[in-house]
Amino acid sequence: MKRSAKTSGYRHWLESLIVRAANLIEEKSLVVSANARDLHRLAERWDAILETLPSHKTVILSKEPIETLGGVLVASRDRRIRIDNTYEGRLERLRAAVQQVILERLLPSGFDTGNLFSG
């Protein structure tokens, strides 16, 4: 079964999120969580992904899916430290910027702060 460029790009992005998180979290034992579809994608390449991670880290792929539209949650084994790169986590962090873009598109001339009625 041949993978589309879109699916391949998404898989590569997921893998890059794991590598970045593993480099940022100082703990040595990490757990990667994702939704069921992404867990399957990651499991297919897990050995190759492990080769790209820092050699002093122990990283496991959770068997239990989490509820998310996509992306990954990487956490220390004790769950005290985590990097939430799920769709919902990223949207929450970018909420102000997303709202600004929406406002600029909906109201390109900005807000009119004057009164509509003059009297």
Secondary structure, DSSP 8 states (H G I E B T S, - for coil): ----HHHHHHHHHHHHHHHHHHHH---SEEEEE--HHHHHHHHHTHHHHHHHS-TT-EEEE-SS--S-SSEEEEEETTSSSEEEEEHHHHHHHTHHHHHHHHHHHH-TT----S-S---
